[in-house]
Amino acid sequence: MFQRKVMVEYARDEGAAAPCPIKWLDNFAMRNFTNDAVFDDTLPVADGVLEIGNRVPVDRLRTAMEDWFRRKGYLKKDEGLRITSS
């Protein structure tokens, strides 16, 4: 089910990237408000590391996570995420 591993990073001060804390990833995975079942195939495994299923579209995942993290106050309005395959 979780065939792909991706790195999830956010921009910190002065543009340096940092891994998203597992708390953020877990919050998204456990209580996803997108009402989109495609994101059920996400499993946080460590800071900045998320295992995902083949049917999870990375672009939609990034958009949904950015939206959720902004609503939770984890990301500022002008900050974003970078998701890369590892």
ChimeraX attribute file (.defattr): number of C-alpha atoms within 10 A of each C-alpha:
attribute: neighborCount
match mode: 1-to-1
recipient: residues
	/A:1	10
	/A:2	14
	/A:3	10
	/A:4	14
	/A:5	18
	/A:6	17
	/A:7	17
	/A:8	24
	/A:9	20
	/A:10	20
	/A:11	18
	/A:12	13
	/A:13	8
	/A:14	6
	/A:15	9
	/A:16	9
	/A:17	14
	/A:18	16
	/A:19	18
	/A:20	21
	/A:21	17
	/A:22	17
	/A:23	13
	/A:24	18
	/A:25	22
	/A:26	18
	/A:27	14
	/A:28	22
	/A:29	18
	/A:30	13
	/A:31	11
	/A:32	16
	/A:33	12
	/A:34	13
	/A:35	9
	/A:36	9
	/A:37	9
	/A:38	16
	/A:39	21
	/A:40	16
	/A:41	16
	/A:42	22
	/A:43	19
	/A:44	22
	/A:45	13
	/A:46	16
	/A:47	18
	/A:48	20
	/A:49	23
	/A:50	24
	/A:51	19
	/A:52	23
	/A:53	17
	/A:54	13
	/A:55	13
	/A:56	17
	/A:57	12
	/A:58	15
	/A:59	11
	/A:60	12
	/A:61	16
	/A:62	16
	/A:63	13
	/A:64	17
	/A:65	22
	/A:66	22
	/A:67	17
	/A:68	20
	/A:69	20
	/A:70	15
	/A:71	12
	/A:72	13
	/A:73	10
	/A:74	15
	/A:75	19
	/A:76	13
	/A:77	12
	/A:78	7
	/A:79	14
	/A:80	18
	/A:81	19
	/A:82	17
	/A:83	18
	/A:84	12
	/A:85	12
	/A:86	10
